[in-house]
Amino acid sequence: MRHAFTLVELLVVIAVIALIAAILMPVLSKARESARKSVCQTNLKQIGTAFSLYIVDHDGFYPCNGDPNLWMGRNWRVVIQNYLPGVQFRSLPPGYSQTLTVQHSDVLLCPSDEQAIQVWERTSYAYSASFFHSSSQVNSLAPRLRGSSCASWSNIVAALRNLPPIAQNEAQVAFPAQKGLSAEWLSNHEKFSGDCGFWSWDGSANYLFTDGHVKFLKRRLILPAVNSLPDINLTLDGIAGKDLP
């Protein structure tokens, strides 16, 4: 003769299931984020390949089209979009007076970056401004920007916009394994309130280095730039300098 579960037994079973779920959820969430981090790293490696192809086609020079906002994701994707898969759409990047036909690629979007979808037209990564400014230009900003913080980001942006872009050659890179070429703007895999990208010492990000390798790093491991922040845009000595010890 079969006996039905009593109410107490059912409650015990539900409690056990809830306990198991509570234990597994953080593990599953961590595994999912680890997978997304790997996708992000693969994205940056493909971006590195696109930069390499661009350099081959432009006599060894890094992208520089005269745009002072080129470091911003929506802007630099214009110069390497022909080397990435994607679909075309109309866009008005910062600093442009007329809309452009640009190409979006999923390679440009970190799967954990929700803000890029809403704000930056699905572009999660920034291109180091030191690759289209000379070392002397970058170092000249030290007296003005030294001691900067996240709160003074507008001063940093203004300083970058006032520097005339100058194309830099790959032969000028002194430490290819230690100079960041591109990176996630936000700490997408360790989200926290108040994240201001390259101008925050907190958090971690995936970094693409000039030699093509990608590494997930705590921002506190990045050497201080001329603005006293872990900012690969303004590395001391520009592309002749380094972002890692």
Secondary structure, DSSP 8 states (H G I E B T S, - for coil): ------HHHHHHHHHHHHHHHHHHHHHHHHHHHHHHHHHHHHHHHHHHHHHHHHHHHTTTB----S-TTTTSHHHHHHHHGGGS--EEEEE--TT-SS-EEEEE-GGGS-TT-HHHHHHSTT--EEE-GGGSS-HHHHHHTHHHHTT--GGGHHHHHHHHHTS-----BGGG-S-TTTSEEEEESS-TTS--TT--GGG-SSSEEEEEETTS-EEEEEGGGS---TTSSS-GGG-TTGGGS-S--
